[in-house]
């Protein structure tokens, strides 16, 4: 399997203005993301996506994000695309958090961990429908599962008499994971799901 290429692309709108971006997704997936964002957010590029026709073209492909970032920044500056007379770019490029210092990431993490559950639910709803990268899903599952002890699952199942779906909801653990863990402990039978 070949290495993923980072693409730098341009959207040219019927009014002559442009937008330059970069992605590791396929271009069809990225354009789906643009269209979904256009329904939710009122940034200049999203308003243009809703109301104007456009053409998309891939300008270059790079083997690293760093190279693609540099090219994206160069093209935005060269075309003056942050100027509303020429383009729809709100930033000079690379706003995905790639350039954050470790100290900044730690501060953001600390703030996030102190948020109330209602705030986290609002943030979750805002992300609904957006794809989550596989690596992030794996990290989330590992983090969640490291907090759940198999003995707790067995207690819920045998002592409290909870069904697998109830344990899944109570512990915020995927149903299949609860079932697998209970089978591994030798207590799960299919008759009581």
C-alpha positions in Angstrom: 0.0 0.0 0.0 1.4 3.4 -1.0 2.1 6.3 1.3 -0.7 8.8 1.7 -0.1 12.0 -0.3 -1.1 15.3 1.1 -2.9 17.3 -1.6 -2.9 21.1 -2.0 -6.1 22.1 -3.9 -7.8 25.2 -5.2 -11.5 26.1 -5.5 -12.1 28.8 -8.2 -15.5 30.4 -7.9 -17.6 32.0 -10.6 -16.9 35.4 -9.1 -13.2 34.9 -9.8 -12.2 34.5 -6.1 -10.3 31.5 -5.0 -9.8 29.3 -1.9 -6.7 27.2 -1.4 -6.6 24.3 1.1 -4.8 21.0 1.8 -6.0 17.6 2.7 -4.9 14.0 3.2 -8.5 12.8 2.3 -9.6 11.9 -1.1 -10.9 15.0 -2.9 -14.4 13.6 -3.0 -14.3 13.2 0.8 -12.9 16.6 1.3 -15.5 18.2 -0.9 -18.2 16.4 1.1 -16.7 18.0 4.2 -16.8 21.4 2.5 -20.4 20.9 1.6 -21.3 19.8 5.1 -19.5 22.7 6.6 -21.3 25.1 4.2 -24.6 24.0 5.7 -23.5 24.7 9.3 -21.1 27.7 9.3 -21.2 31.2 7.8 -17.6 31.7 6.9 -16.9 33.5 3.6 -15.9 30.3 1.8 -19.0 28.5 3.1 -21.3 31.2 2.0 -19.6 31.1 -1.4 -20.0 27.3 -1.6 -23.7 27.6 -0.9 -24.4 30.3 -3.5 -21.8 30.2 -6.3 -20.6 27.5 -8.7 -17.0 26.6 -8.6 -14.3 24.4 -10.1 -11.9 22.3 -8.0 -8.4 21.4 -9.0 -5.5 19.6 -7.3 -2.4 21.8 -7.5 0.2 19.5 -6.0 0.8 16.4 -3.9 3.3 16.1 -1.1 4.7 13.3 0.9 4.6 15.3 4.2 2.2 17.6 5.8 5.0 20.1 6.5 5.7 20.4 2.7 2.0 20.7 1.9 1.6 23.4 4.6 4.4 25.4 3.2 2.9 25.2 -0.3 -0.6 26.1 0.9 0.8 29.1 2.8 2.8 30.2 -0.2 -0.1 30.0 -2.6 -2.5 31.9 -0.2 0.1 34.7 0.2 1.0 34.8 -3.5 -2.7 35.1 -4.5 -3.6 37.4 -1.6 -6.4 35.1 -0.9 -7.0 36.4 2.7 -8.0 39.7 1.1 -11.7 39.5 0.5 -11.3 41.1 -3.0 -9.3 38.1 -4.2 -10.2 35.1 -2.1 -12.0 33.3 0.6 -9.2 32.1 2.9 -9.7 33.3 6.4 -6.2 32.2 7.5 -2.8 32.0 6.0 -3.0 28.2 6.2 -2.1 25.5 8.6 -4.8 26.1 11.3 -5.4 22.4 12.1 -3.3 22.5 15.3 -0.3 21.0 13.6 1.9 23.9 14.7 0.9 24.0 18.4 3.6 23.8 21.0 3.4 20.9 23.5 2.9 23.4 26.4 -0.1 24.8 24.5 -1.6 21.4 23.9 -1.3 20.6 27.6 -3.1 23.8 28.6 -5.9 23.0 26.1 -6.1 19.5 27.4 -6.3 20.7 31.0 -9.1 23.2 30.1 -11.0 20.5 28.2 -10.8 18.1 31.1 -12.4 20.7 33.4 -15.4 21.3 31.1 -18.9 20.5 32.4 -20.7 17.5 30.8 -23.3 19.8 29.2 -20.5 21.8 27.4 -18.9 18.5 26.2 -22.3 17.4 24.9 -22.7 20.6 22.9 -19.2 20.2 21.5 -20.1 16.6 20.6 -23.3 17.7 18.8 -21.3 20.2 16.8 -18.9 17.4 15.6 -21.8 15.1 14.7 -21.5 13.8 11.2 -17.8 14.6 10.9 -15.6 11.6 10.3 -13.2 10.7 13.1 -9.7 9.5 12.0 -9.1 5.8 12.7 -6.1 6.6 14.9 -8.2 8.9 17.1 -10.9 6.2 17.4 -8.3 3.6 18.5 -6.9 6.0 21.1 -10.4 6.8 22.5 -11.3 3.1 22.8 -8.0 2.3 24.5 -8.5 5.2 26.9 -12.1 4.3 27.7 -11.3 0.6 28.1 -8.4 1.3 30.4 -10.8 2.9 32.8 -13.2 -0.2 32.9 -12.2 -3.2 34.9 -13.5 -6.6 33.7 -14.4 -7.4 37.4 -16.8 -4.4 37.3 -18.4 -5.8 34.2 -18.8 -9.3 35.7 -20.3 -7.7 38.9 -22.8 -5.7 36.9 -23.7 -8.8 34.9 -23.8 -11.5 37.6 -24.6 -9.6 40.8 -26.8 -6.8 39.6 -28.3 -8.9 36.8 -27.8 -6.2 34.2 -28.1 -7.1 30.5 -25.1 -6.5 28.2 -26.8 -3.5 26.6 -27.5 -1.9 30.0 -23.9 -2.4 31.1 -22.8 -0.9 27.8 -24.8 2.2 28.5 -23.9 2.4 32.2 -20.2 2.1 31.6 -20.1 4.0 28.3 -18.4 1.0 26.6 -19.2 -0.5 23.2 -21.7 -3.4 23.4 -19.4 -5.8 21.5 -16.6 -5.0 24.0 -18.7 -5.7 27.0 -19.9 -9.0 25.5 -16.3 -10.0 24.5 -14.9 -9.2 28.0 -17.7 -11.2 29.7 -17.1 -14.2 27.4 -13.4 -14.0 28.2 -14.3 -14.1 31.9 -16.5 -17.2 31.2 -19.8 -15.7 32.5 -21.6 -14.6 29.4 -24.2 -16.8 27.7 -26.2 -15.8 24.7 -29.5 -16.5 26.4 -29.1 -13.4 28.7 -28.1 -10.5 26.4 
